[in-house]
């Protein structure tokens, strides 16, 4: 499964691989006007209510998750948009949705 979306300043992508009892997901977020030395020390991304904090540098911020359990227990609803909010530099915030590619 693959989803993508963007806001005024950000692009995002989501990919997931599933088997009977495990889900591996990856999210990639890129600042559209990033330069080689772009750095945001106060950076946070909220993905469907789960917040990830860190430092954004070198063009892409990556979030990887893995979940094991009963078949289908970890999976976000397929074909549903994924809500993303990105906060940076302690003063900017943009929200957008990653929608399934057709």
N, C-alpha and C positions, 0 to 999 in steps of 0.2 A: 504494500500500500504506500502511496506517495501523495503528499499534500503540499501546497505552497500558497503564499500570500505575501502582501506587502502593505506598508504604510508610506507616509511621506518620506521618511528617512531610513526605513528598514525593509529588508527582504528576509523571508523565512521559508524554510523547507522542513518537511517531516518525512521520515521513512520508517517503515516497520516490517519486521519479519516475524512470522508466527509459525509455531509448530503445535503439536497437541498440548504441550504443557509449559511452553516458554514463549515470552514475547521480548524481542530486542528492538528498541526504538532509538532513533537519532534525530535530533533537532539541530539545525544550523541557522544562525542569524548573522546577517551581514549589514553593516552600515553602508548605505548607498554611496556616500561621498567620502569613504574612508581613504586615507592616504597611508603610506607605508608605516608612518609613525603615529597613527591615530590610537589614542589611549583614553579609556574611561575607567577611572578607578572605582567610582561609585556606580556600579552597573548591576541591574537586577532584571530578570525575566520571569514573568508569571505565566505558566502554561496550565490552563484549565484549573486554576486555583492552587497550583504548587509553585512555590517561589524558589528560584535558583539565583544565588548571588556570586559575584566574582569580579574579575577585572577583564575588560574587553580590550584586546590589542591584536594587532597583526591581521585585521580584516574579518575574522570569523569567530563567533562564540558558539561552542558546541555543547550540547547536553545529550548524554547517553543514558538510557535507563534499561533495566532488565527486570523481568518479573517471571517467577515460576509459580505454578499452582494448577488448580483445576482448569481444564480446558475452557478458554474464553473468559476466565475470571479477571485477567489483567487488562484485557483489551478495551481501549476506548471504543465507543460506538462507531462502527464503520460508516463511512459516508457522512459523518457529522463534522461540521467545522470545529476546529480547535481554536479556542480563544487565547490570544497571546497579548500580554502587556509588557512593554519594555520601558524601564526607567533608567536614565543615565544622567550623569553630572549633577545629581541631586536636585535637578530642576526641570527636566524634560520627561514627558511620558507620552507614549503612543500605544494605541490598542488596535489590533487587527485580527483577522481570522485566517488560519491555514485551511484551505478548502481542498477536498480530494480532486486530483487531476483526472480529467476525463479521457 
